[in-house]
Amino acid sequence: MAGEAPHSFPPPTESDPKKQSRAKWTDMHRAYLVELLQEHNKDKWRGQNGWNKEGWRSIHKAMITKFSHSNYTLEQVKDQEQQLKKQFKAVKNLVEMSGFGWDADKKMVSAPSEVWEPLINAHMQKANVLVDVSIIVITLEVHHRPPSRSLH
């Protein structure tokens, strides 16, 4: 049909870059990536909105050199940087809230339970709504899925 993407034949294989396996990141890998990002936080490696191509290539090469068994793709390294950035912003926002602080020894956000409780309750209510919507969507998809065609 017009406007539909053509189906690829043969289907993608495991070696196909479009079907890369999920990256397995350890704390040691993340710590090294943070170290590399700090080292590359120089004009030579940065563009207007982040690291330039040479910076990313250098960061990726260093990750592969240090952790040769990991086989991280450049996209996986970039994605992990984005995940770390989100986590950093979440921690930063918490620490800036009234009653929260940073425990340098434990390397974690700290607050008395009476400060945590309202925040946890507010997010649990939001999480429950999201779970309910997901269950409804999954249920609709399962019950209203068109029958699959057999190739036999």
N, C-alpha and C positions, 0 to 999 in steps of 0.2 A: 504494500500500500504506500501511497505517496506520503512523505513526511515521517515515516517510520525508519528507525535505524536498521540497517541490514544485519542479519544474524551472521556471525562468523562461522566459517566451516574450514577446517576442523575446529572443534571447540578449543579454548585456550588450555595449554598444558601447564604443569607446575613450573617449568622453566620460563614460561611466558612472563615478562615483567608486569603484565596487567593482572596477573594472579600471584602476586608475591605473598609469601607466608608472613604471618604476623611477627613483628619484632618482639623479642623477649628482652626487656630492659631490666637490669638489676640496679640496685642502689649505687654500686661501684661504677657502672656504665653512666648513670645519670650524673654522678659527681664529676666524672671525667668530662662529660659534655659541658657541664656548667663551667669547669675550669677552662676548657677550650673557648667557650663563648666569652669568658672574661679576657682571655689572652687575645682574642680576635676583635675586641671592642676598641678598635683603632680606625682612624680615617681610611687607612689603606684597605681594610677589609669591609668597610661599611658603606652602604649607599644611603639614599635619602630615607628609606623606610626600614632599614635593617641591613643584614649582611648582603654583600654583593656576590656575584657568581664565584669569584676567586675565593672569597671568604668561605662560602659554603663548601667549595671543593676542598679547601684546605682543612676545614673542620671534619668533613666526611673522611678524607684520606687519613687524618690522625686517628679517628675512631676505628677505622678498618685496620690500621697498622697496630694499634694497641690491643684491639679485640678482634683478631682475625677470624675467630670461630663464629662471630656474630653475623657476618654478612649483611650488615645494615645497608639499606639503599639510601641514597641521598634524600629521598622523600620521607623515609622513616626518621632520619635524623632531624629533618625540618619539622616533622610532626611532633617529635618528642620535645623540641625546643618550644613549640606552641603550647604543649601540655604543661611544661615546666613554667611557662609564663603565666598560664591560667592559675596554676597552683600558687605561684608567688603572689599574684594579685589577691587571691582569696585569703591567704595568710596575712598579707599586708592590711587588707580591709578589716580582718578580725582584730589585729593588734591595735588598729586605730580606733576601734569601738571602745566606748566607755566600759571600764571594768576588766578589759583584757590586757594582757601583757605578753612578753616573750621570755621564756625560761631558757637562758643561754646554756645551762648545764644539760637540760633534757633536750634542747633544740626543738622546742615546741611551744605552741600558744598555751597560755595558762590563764585561768580565771576561776573564781569560786563557783561552786555549783549553782548558786542563786543567780549568777550572771549567765551561765550556760543554759539553764532551763527554758527561759522564754525564747531564746534563739532556736534551741532544738525543737521546741513545740511548734513554733512558727514554720520551720522547715519541714517537720514531719507532716503537718497538715498539707503543705504544698506537695510533698512527695506522695502522699496518699491520693491526692487528686490526679497527679500524673500517672500513678500506677493504675487507678480506676480507668482513666482514659485509654491507657495502653491495653488493658484487658479487653475493653470494649472494641478497640480497633483490631486486636488480634482475633477476637471472637468473630467479628464481622468478616475478616479476611478468610478465616478457616471455614465458616459456614457458607460463605458466598463465593468461594473460589470456583471458577469454571472447571469442569472435569478435564483431567490431563489427557492428552492424546498419546496413544501408544505407538511406538515406532515398529512394533512387531507385526 
